[in-house]
Amino acid sequence: MPRLTQADLSERNKAFESRTPQDLLRWAAETFPGRVAAISALQRAGSVVCHMIGGLELDIPILFVDTGVNFPETLATRDAIGEACGLEIRTLTPPQTMDEQTAELGVLYCTPEGQKECCRLRKIEPLRAVADQFDCLIGSLRRSEGGQRSFCPILAADPDMNVVRVNPLVTFDDDSLNGYIDEHSVILNPLHEQGYPTVSCNRCTTPVLENEPRRAGRWRHLGPWQAYCGINPTDLDTDTQTAVELPQQLIDKVLGREADFMI
Protein backbone atom coordinates (compact mmCIF):
# COMPACT_ATOMS: atom_id res chain seq x y z
CA MET A 1 0.00 0.00 0.00
CA PRO A 2 1.39 3.47 -0.87
CA ARG A 3 2.56 5.62 2.04
CA LEU A 4 1.76 9.26 2.81
CA THR A 5 4.30 10.84 5.15
CA GLN A 6 4.13 14.00 7.22
CA ALA A 7 6.86 15.41 4.98
CA ASP A 8 4.64 14.78 1.93
CA LEU A 9 1.99 17.00 3.53
CA SER A 10 4.30 19.99 4.04
CA GLU A 11 3.43 21.86 0.84
CA ARG A 12 -0.26 21.20 1.27
CA ASN A 13 -0.06 22.48 4.83
CA LYS A 14 1.60 25.69 3.65
CA ALA A 15 -1.11 26.21 1.04
CA PHE A 16 -3.86 25.65 3.59
CA GLU A 17 -2.58 28.18 6.13
CA SER A 18 -4.68 30.96 4.59
CA ARG A 19 -7.88 28.91 4.38
CA THR A 20 -10.78 29.32 6.76
CA PRO A 21 -11.95 26.50 9.04
CA GLN A 22 -15.07 26.21 6.91
CA ASP A 23 -12.93 25.84 3.77
CA LEU A 24 -11.00 23.03 5.41
CA LEU A 25 -14.11 21.24 6.61
CA ARG A 26 -15.60 21.35 3.12
CA TRP A 27 -12.32 20.08 1.69
CA ALA A 28 -12.29 17.15 4.12
CA ALA A 29 -15.90 16.26 3.30
CA GLU A 30 -15.22 16.32 -0.45
CA THR A 31 -11.84 14.57 -0.29
CA PHE A 32 -12.91 11.70 1.97
CA PRO A 33 -16.64 11.22 1.22
CA GLY A 34 -18.19 8.65 3.57
CA ARG A 35 -14.78 8.07 5.21
CA VAL A 36 -14.45 11.17 7.40
CA ALA A 37 -15.58 11.93 10.95
CA ALA A 38 -14.88 14.59 13.57
CA ILE A 39 -13.66 13.70 17.06
CA SER A 40 -15.05 15.89 19.81
CA ALA A 41 -15.07 15.86 23.61
CA LEU A 42 -17.45 18.85 23.45
CA GLN A 43 -15.00 21.37 24.83
CA ARG A 44 -15.05 24.97 23.58
CA ALA A 45 -13.16 24.42 20.33
CA GLY A 46 -14.82 21.06 19.77
CA SER A 47 -18.24 22.63 20.14
CA VAL A 48 -17.26 25.24 17.54
CA VAL A 49 -16.21 22.54 15.07
CA CYS A 50 -19.54 20.76 15.67
CA HIS A 51 -21.42 24.01 15.09
CA MET A 52 -19.52 24.64 11.84
CA ILE A 53 -20.21 21.13 10.54
CA GLY A 54 -23.90 21.55 11.34
CA GLY A 55 -24.05 25.01 9.78
CA LEU A 56 -22.41 23.78 6.57
CA GLU A 57 -24.74 20.75 6.52
CA LEU A 58 -21.81 18.42 5.90
CA ASP A 59 -22.19 14.66 5.96
CA ILE A 60 -19.63 14.27 8.75
CA PRO A 61 -20.54 12.30 11.91
CA ILE A 62 -19.18 13.32 15.31
CA LEU A 63 -17.33 10.67 17.33
CA PHE A 64 -17.71 11.19 21.08
CA VAL A 65 -15.84 8.86 23.43
CA ASP A 66 -17.86 8.27 26.60
CA THR A 67 -15.26 7.01 29.04
CA GLY A 68 -17.93 6.10 31.59
CA VAL A 69 -16.61 8.77 33.96
CA ASN A 70 -17.54 11.91 32.04
CA PHE A 71 -19.16 14.76 33.92
CA PRO A 72 -22.96 14.77 33.50
CA GLU A 73 -22.62 18.32 32.15
CA THR A 74 -20.48 16.98 29.29
CA LEU A 75 -23.06 14.35 28.34
CA ALA A 76 -25.82 16.97 28.47
CA THR A 77 -23.76 19.25 26.19
CA ARG A 78 -23.31 16.37 23.72
CA ASP A 79 -27.06 15.84 23.54
CA ALA A 80 -27.91 19.54 23.32
CA ILE A 81 -25.46 20.45 20.57
CA GLY A 82 -26.34 17.33 18.58
CA GLU A 83 -30.01 18.24 18.57
CA ALA A 84 -29.49 21.97 17.97
CA CYS A 85 -27.07 21.50 15.06
CA GLY A 86 -28.70 18.45 13.49
CA LEU A 87 -25.60 16.31 13.97
CA GLU A 88 -25.10 12.57 13.86
CA ILE A 89 -23.20 11.92 17.08
CA ARG A 90 -21.81 8.43 17.51
CA THR A 91 -20.96 7.63 21.11
CA LEU A 92 -18.07 5.19 21.54
CA THR A 93 -17.50 3.32 24.80
CA PRO A 94 -14.75 1.10 26.25
CA PRO A 95 -15.59 -2.61 26.61
CA GLN A 96 -15.30 -2.45 30.42
CA THR A 97 -17.02 -0.12 32.84
CA MET A 98 -14.72 1.82 35.16
CA ASP A 99 -15.77 -0.46 38.04
CA GLU A 100 -14.90 -3.57 36.00
CA GLN A 101 -11.56 -2.09 34.96
CA THR A 102 -10.73 -1.16 38.56
CA ALA A 103 -11.66 -4.61 39.83
CA GLU A 104 -9.26 -6.16 37.32
CA LEU A 105 -6.41 -3.65 37.19
CA GLY A 106 -6.77 -1.43 40.24
CA VAL A 107 -7.01 2.37 40.27
CA LEU A 108 -4.73 3.08 37.32
CA TYR A 109 -4.89 6.86 37.21
CA CYS A 110 -2.99 7.33 40.49
CA THR A 111 0.43 6.99 38.80
CA PRO A 112 1.80 8.52 35.56
CA GLU A 113 2.20 5.14 33.85
CA GLY A 114 -1.16 3.96 35.12
CA GLN A 115 -2.79 7.14 33.86
CA LYS A 116 -1.43 6.51 30.35
CA GLU A 117 -2.84 3.00 30.44
CA CYS A 118 -6.20 4.25 31.72
CA CYS A 119 -6.41 6.83 28.92
CA ARG A 120 -5.44 4.16 26.41
CA LEU A 121 -8.15 1.79 27.59
CA ARG A 122 -10.94 4.33 28.03
CA LYS A 123 -10.20 6.92 25.31
CA ILE A 124 -7.88 5.58 22.63
CA GLU A 125 -9.04 1.97 22.27
CA PRO A 126 -12.71 2.86 21.62
CA LEU A 127 -11.50 5.09 18.79
CA ARG A 128 -9.13 2.45 17.43
CA ALA A 129 -12.05 0.02 17.31
CA VAL A 130 -13.71 2.10 14.56
CA ALA A 131 -10.58 3.51 12.89
CA ASP A 132 -10.88 1.21 9.87
CA GLN A 133 -14.15 2.95 8.97
CA PHE A 134 -12.34 6.23 8.24
CA ASP A 135 -9.49 7.73 6.23
CA CYS A 136 -9.76 11.15 7.86
CA LEU A 137 -10.47 12.36 11.40
CA ILE A 138 -11.15 16.03 12.16
CA GLY A 139 -9.96 17.51 15.45
CA SER A 140 -10.17 20.86 17.20
CA LEU A 141 -6.57 21.58 18.24
CA ARG A 142 -5.38 25.20 18.22
CA ARG A 143 -1.84 26.54 18.27
CA SER A 144 -2.80 29.22 20.76
CA GLU A 145 -3.27 26.47 23.37
CA GLY A 146 0.51 26.51 23.68
CA GLY A 147 2.88 23.70 24.56
CA GLN A 148 3.35 21.04 21.90
CA ARG A 149 0.19 22.29 20.19
CA SER A 150 2.00 25.51 19.25
CA PHE A 151 3.43 23.53 16.33
CA CYS A 152 0.28 21.66 15.32
CA PRO A 153 -0.11 21.29 11.53
CA ILE A 154 -3.41 21.54 9.70
CA LEU A 155 -2.92 18.10 8.13
CA ALA A 156 -1.18 15.37 10.10
CA ALA A 157 -0.45 11.72 9.42
CA ASP A 158 -1.76 9.48 12.21
CA PRO A 159 -0.20 6.02 11.82
CA ASP A 160 -1.89 4.60 14.91
CA MET A 161 -5.34 5.13 13.40
CA ASN A 162 -3.99 5.07 9.81
CA VAL A 163 -5.86 8.27 8.97
CA VAL A 164 -5.14 11.83 7.96
CA ARG A 165 -5.94 14.21 10.81
CA VAL A 166 -7.38 17.61 9.88
CA ASN A 167 -7.19 20.44 12.41
CA PRO A 168 -9.27 23.27 10.90
CA LEU A 169 -8.98 25.58 13.94
CA VAL A 170 -5.19 25.65 14.30
CA THR A 171 -4.98 29.34 13.37
CA PHE A 172 -7.92 30.37 15.58
CA ASP A 173 -6.60 32.38 18.54
CA ASP A 174 -8.67 32.90 21.69
CA ASP A 175 -10.26 36.09 20.36
CA SER A 176 -11.31 34.37 17.13
CA LEU A 177 -12.72 31.42 19.04
CA ASN A 178 -14.62 33.57 21.52
CA GLY A 179 -15.86 35.82 18.73
CA TYR A 180 -17.33 32.87 16.85
CA ILE A 181 -18.93 31.50 20.01
CA ASP A 182 -20.54 34.85 20.82
CA GLU A 183 -21.67 35.57 17.26
CA HIS A 184 -23.31 32.17 16.81
CA SER A 185 -24.42 31.48 20.40
CA VAL A 186 -22.58 28.15 20.36
CA ILE A 187 -23.74 25.72 23.03
CA LEU A 188 -20.93 25.16 25.55
CA ASN A 189 -20.23 22.85 28.44
CA PRO A 190 -21.36 24.85 31.52
CA LEU A 191 -18.28 23.64 33.39
CA HIS A 192 -16.23 26.17 31.41
CA GLU A 193 -17.95 28.91 33.41
CA GLN A 194 -17.20 27.10 36.66
CA GLY A 195 -13.40 27.24 36.49
CA TYR A 196 -12.72 24.37 34.08
CA PRO A 197 -10.90 25.69 30.96
CA THR A 198 -10.63 22.10 29.72
CA VAL A 199 -12.81 19.17 30.70
CA SER A 200 -12.18 15.45 30.60
CA CYS A 201 -12.95 12.57 32.98
CA ASN A 202 -14.30 13.51 36.39
CA ARG A 203 -11.54 11.49 38.10
CA CYS A 204 -8.72 13.55 36.60
CA THR A 205 -10.10 17.05 35.98
CA THR A 206 -10.20 19.89 38.51
CA PRO A 207 -10.92 23.63 38.33
CA VAL A 208 -8.04 26.00 37.53
CA LEU A 209 -7.08 29.17 39.38
CA GLU A 210 -6.74 32.45 37.50
CA ASN A 211 -2.93 32.44 37.72
CA GLU A 212 -2.54 28.83 36.55
CA PRO A 213 -2.05 27.47 33.01
CA ARG A 214 -5.30 26.41 31.37
CA ARG A 215 -4.35 22.73 31.48
CA ALA A 216 -3.26 22.79 35.14
CA GLY A 217 -6.48 21.06 36.11
CA ARG A 218 -5.78 17.98 33.99
CA TRP A 219 -4.16 15.17 36.03
CA ARG A 220 -3.24 17.69 38.73
CA HIS A 221 -2.55 14.84 41.16
CA LEU A 222 0.27 13.58 38.92
CA GLY A 223 2.23 16.81 38.76
CA PRO A 224 3.18 19.13 35.91
CA TRP A 225 4.88 16.48 33.78
CA GLN A 226 1.58 15.09 32.52
CA ALA A 227 -0.17 17.28 29.95
CA TYR A 228 -1.86 15.11 27.32
CA CYS A 229 -3.80 11.86 27.12
CA GLY A 230 -2.38 10.75 23.75
CA ILE A 231 -5.60 10.75 21.73
CA ASN A 232 -4.09 13.48 19.51
CA PRO A 233 -0.88 12.12 17.95
CA THR A 234 0.66 15.54 17.24
CA ASP A 235 0.75 16.17 21.00
CA LEU A 236 3.41 13.49 21.22
CA ASP A 237 5.08 13.08 17.81
CA THR A 238 6.31 15.57 15.20
CA ASP A 239 8.47 13.18 13.16
CA THR A 240 8.26 14.15 9.48
CA GLN A 241 8.65 10.49 8.48
CA THR A 242 5.47 9.51 10.32
CA ALA A 243 3.28 7.90 7.65
CA VAL A 244 -0.09 6.36 6.87
CA GLU A 245 -0.98 3.83 4.19
CA LEU A 246 -3.72 4.88 1.78
CA PRO A 247 -4.71 4.10 -1.83
CA GLN A 248 -2.57 6.04 -4.32
CA GLN A 249 -5.61 7.73 -5.84
CA LEU A 250 -6.59 9.08 -2.43
CA ILE A 251 -3.04 10.24 -1.69
CA ASP A 252 -3.01 12.12 -5.00
CA LYS A 253 -6.31 13.72 -4.09
CA VAL A 254 -5.07 14.76 -0.64
CA LEU A 255 -1.95 16.31 -2.16
CA GLY A 256 -3.90 18.14 -4.84
CA ARG A 257 -2.50 16.15 -7.74
CA GLU A 258 -5.90 14.81 -8.68
CA ALA A 259 -8.92 16.43 -7.07
CA ASP A 260 -12.58 16.99 -7.72
CA PHE A 261 -12.67 19.84 -5.23
CA MET A 262 -10.30 22.79 -4.99
CA ILE A 263 -10.11 25.47 -2.32
C-alpha positions as CSV (number, residue, x, y, z in Angstrom):
1,M,0.0,0.0,0.0
2,P,1.4,3.5,-0.9
3,R,2.6,5.6,2.0
4,L,1.8,9.3,2.8
5,T,4.3,10.8,5.2
6,Q,4.1,14.0,7.2
7,A,6.9,15.4,5.0
8,D,4.6,14.8,1.9
9,L,2.0,17.0,3.5
10,S,4.3,20.0,4.0
11,E,3.4,21.9,0.8
12,R,-0.3,21.2,1.3
13,N,-0.1,22.5,4.8
14,K,1.6,25.7,3.6
15,A,-1.1,26.2,1.0
16,F,-3.9,25.6,3.6
17,E,-2.6,28.2,6.1
18,S,-4.7,31.0,4.6
19,R,-7.9,28.9,4.4
20,T,-10.8,29.3,6.8
21,P,-11.9,26.5,9.0
22,Q,-15.1,26.2,6.9
23,D,-12.9,25.8,3.8
24,L,-11.0,23.0,5.4
25,L,-14.1,21.2,6.6
26,R,-15.6,21.4,3.1
27,W,-12.3,20.1,1.7
28,A,-12.3,17.1,4.1
29,A,-15.9,16.3,3.3
30,E,-15.2,16.3,-0.5
31,T,-11.8,14.6,-0.3
32,F,-12.9,11.7,2.0
33,P,-16.6,11.2,1.2
34,G,-18.2,8.7,3.6
35,R,-14.8,8.1,5.2
36,V,-14.4,11.2,7.4
37,A,-15.6,11.9,11.0
38,A,-14.9,14.6,13.6
39,I,-13.7,13.7,17.1
40,S,-15.0,15.9,19.8
41,A,-15.1,15.9,23.6
42,L,-17.4,18.8,23.4
43,Q,-15.0,21.4,24.8
44,R,-15.1,25.0,23.6
45,A,-13.2,24.4,20.3
46,G,-14.8,21.1,19.8
47,S,-18.2,22.6,20.1
48,V,-17.3,25.2,17.5
49,V,-16.2,22.5,15.1
50,C,-19.5,20.8,15.7
51,H,-21.4,24.0,15.1
52,M,-19.5,24.6,11.8
53,I,-20.2,21.1,10.5
54,G,-23.9,21.5,11.3
55,G,-24.0,25.0,9.8
56,L,-22.4,23.8,6.6
57,E,-24.7,20.8,6.5
58,L,-21.8,18.4,5.9
59,D,-22.2,14.7,6.0
60,I,-19.6,14.3,8.8
61,P,-20.5,12.3,11.9
62,I,-19.2,13.3,15.3
63,L,-17.3,10.7,17.3
64,F,-17.7,11.2,21.1
65,V,-15.8,8.9,23.4
66,D,-17.9,8.3,26.6
67,T,-15.3,7.0,29.0
68,G,-17.9,6.1,31.6
69,V,-16.6,8.8,34.0
70,N,-17.5,11.9,32.0
71,F,-19.2,14.8,33.9
72,P,-23.0,14.8,33.5
73,E,-22.6,18.3,32.1
74,T,-20.5,17.0,29.3
75,L,-23.1,14.4,28.3
76,A,-25.8,17.0,28.5
77,T,-23.8,19.2,26.2
78,R,-23.3,16.4,23.7
79,D,-27.1,15.8,23.5
80,A,-27.9,19.5,23.3
81,I,-25.5,20.4,20.6
82,G,-26.3,17.3,18.6
83,E,-30.0,18.2,18.6
84,A,-29.5,22.0,18.0
85,C,-27.1,21.5,15.1
86,G,-28.7,18.5,13.5
87,L,-25.6,16.3,14.0
88,E,-25.1,12.6,13.9
89,I,-23.2,11.9,17.1
90,R,-21.8,8.4,17.5
91,T,-21.0,7.6,21.1
92,L,-18.1,5.2,21.5
93,T,-17.5,3.3,24.8
94,P,-14.8,1.1,26.2
95,P,-15.6,-2.6,26.6
96,Q,-15.3,-2.4,30.4
97,T,-17.0,-0.1,32.8
98,M,-14.7,1.8,35.2
99,D,-15.8,-0.5,38.0
100,E,-14.9,-3.6,36.0
101,Q,-11.6,-2.1,35.0
102,T,-10.7,-1.2,38.6
103,A,-11.7,-4.6,39.8
104,E,-9.3,-6.2,37.3
105,L,-6.4,-3.6,37.2
106,G,-6.8,-1.4,40.2
107,V,-7.0,2.4,40.3
108,L,-4.7,3.1,37.3
109,Y,-4.9,6.9,37.2
110,C,-3.0,7.3,40.5
111,T,0.4,7.0,38.8
112,P,1.8,8.5,35.6
113,E,2.2,5.1,33.9
114,G,-1.2,4.0,35.1
115,Q,-2.8,7.1,33.9
116,K,-1.4,6.5,30.4
117,E,-2.8,3.0,30.4
118,C,-6.2,4.2,31.7
119,C,-6.4,6.8,28.9
120,R,-5.4,4.2,26.4
121,L,-8.1,1.8,27.6
122,R,-10.9,4.3,28.0
123,K,-10.2,6.9,25.3
124,I,-7.9,5.6,22.6
125,E,-9.0,2.0,22.3
126,P,-12.7,2.9,21.6
127,L,-11.5,5.1,18.8
128,R,-9.1,2.4,17.4
129,A,-12.0,0.0,17.3
130,V,-13.7,2.1,14.6
131,A,-10.6,3.5,12.9
132,D,-10.9,1.2,9.9
133,Q,-14.1,2.9,9.0
134,F,-12.3,6.2,8.2
135,D,-9.5,7.7,6.2
136,C,-9.8,11.1,7.9
137,L,-10.5,12.4,11.4
138,I,-11.1,16.0,12.2
139,G,-10.0,17.5,15.4
140,S,-10.2,20.9,17.2
141,L,-6.6,21.6,18.2
142,R,-5.4,25.2,18.2
143,R,-1.8,26.5,18.3
144,S,-2.8,29.2,20.8
145,E,-3.3,26.5,23.4
146,G,0.5,26.5,23.7
147,G,2.9,23.7,24.6
148,Q,3.4,21.0,21.9
149,R,0.2,22.3,20.2
150,S,2.0,25.5,19.3
151,F,3.4,23.5,16.3
152,C,0.3,21.7,15.3
153,P,-0.1,21.3,11.5
154,I,-3.4,21.5,9.7
155,L,-2.9,18.1,8.1
156,A,-1.2,15.4,10.1
157,A,-0.5,11.7,9.4
158,D,-1.8,9.5,12.2
159,P,-0.2,6.0,11.8
160,D,-1.9,4.6,14.9
161,M,-5.3,5.1,13.4
162,N,-4.0,5.1,9.8
163,V,-5.9,8.3,9.0
164,V,-5.1,11.8,8.0
165,R,-5.9,14.2,10.8
166,V,-7.4,17.6,9.9
167,N,-7.2,20.4,12.4
168,P,-9.3,23.3,10.9
169,L,-9.0,25.6,13.9
170,V,-5.2,25.6,14.3
171,T,-5.0,29.3,13.4
172,F,-7.9,30.4,15.6
173,D,-6.6,32.4,18.5
174,D,-8.7,32.9,21.7
175,D,-10.3,36.1,20.4
176,S,-11.3,34.4,17.1
177,L,-12.7,31.4,19.0
178,N,-14.6,33.6,21.5
179,G,-15.9,35.8,18.7
180,Y,-17.3,32.9,16.8
181,I,-18.9,31.5,20.0
182,D,-20.5,34.9,20.8
183,E,-21.7,35.6,17.3
184,H,-23.3,32.2,16.8
185,S,-24.4,31.5,20.4
186,V,-22.6,28.2,20.4
187,I,-23.7,25.7,23.0
188,L,-20.9,25.2,25.6
189,N,-20.2,22.9,28.4
190,P,-21.4,24.8,31.5
191,L,-18.3,23.6,33.4
192,H,-16.2,26.2,31.4
193,E,-17.9,28.9,33.4
194,Q,-17.2,27.1,36.7
195,G,-13.4,27.2,36.5
196,Y,-12.7,24.4,34.1
197,P,-10.9,25.7,31.0
198,T,-10.6,22.1,29.7
199,V,-12.8,19.2,30.7
200,S,-12.2,15.4,30.6
201,C,-12.9,12.6,33.0
202,N,-14.3,13.5,36.4
203,R,-11.5,11.5,38.1
204,C,-8.7,13.5,36.6
205,T,-10.1,17.0,36.0
206,T,-10.2,19.9,38.5
207,P,-10.9,23.6,38.3
208,V,-8.0,26.0,37.5
209,L,-7.1,29.2,39.4
210,E,-6.7,32.4,37.5
211,N,-2.9,32.4,37.7
212,E,-2.5,28.8,36.6
213,P,-2.1,27.5,33.0
214,R,-5.3,26.4,31.4
215,R,-4.4,22.7,31.5
216,A,-3.3,22.8,35.1
217,G,-6.5,21.1,36.1
218,R,-5.8,18.0,34.0
219,W,-4.2,15.2,36.0
220,R,-3.2,17.7,38.7
221,H,-2.6,14.8,41.2
222,L,0.3,13.6,38.9
223,G,2.2,16.8,38.8
224,P,3.2,19.1,35.9
225,W,4.9,16.5,33.8
226,Q,1.6,15.1,32.5
227,A,-0.2,17.3,30.0
228,Y,-1.9,15.1,27.3
229,C,-3.8,11.9,27.1
230,G,-2.4,10.8,23.8
231,I,-5.6,10.8,21.7
232,N,-4.1,13.5,19.5
233,P,-0.9,12.1,17.9
234,T,0.7,15.5,17.2
235,D,0.7,16.2,21.0
236,L,3.4,13.5,21.2
237,D,5.1,13.1,17.8
238,T,6.3,15.6,15.2
239,D,8.5,13.2,13.2
240,T,8.3,14.1,9.5
241,Q,8.7,10.5,8.5
242,T,5.5,9.5,10.3
243,A,3.3,7.9,7.6
244,V,-0.1,6.4,6.9
245,E,-1.0,3.8,4.2
246,L,-3.7,4.9,1.8
247,P,-4.7,4.1,-1.8
248,Q,-2.6,6.0,-4.3
249,Q,-5.6,7.7,-5.8
250,L,-6.6,9.1,-2.4
251,I,-3.0,10.2,-1.7
252,D,-3.0,12.1,-5.0
253,K,-6.3,13.7,-4.1
254,V,-5.1,14.8,-0.6
255,L,-1.9,16.3,-2.2
256,G,-3.9,18.1,-4.8
257,R,-2.5,16.2,-7.7
258,E,-5.9,14.8,-8.7
259,A,-8.9,16.4,-7.1
260,D,-12.6,17.0,-7.7
261,F,-12.7,19.8,-5.2
262,M,-10.3,22.8,-5.0
263,I,-10.1,25.5,-2.3
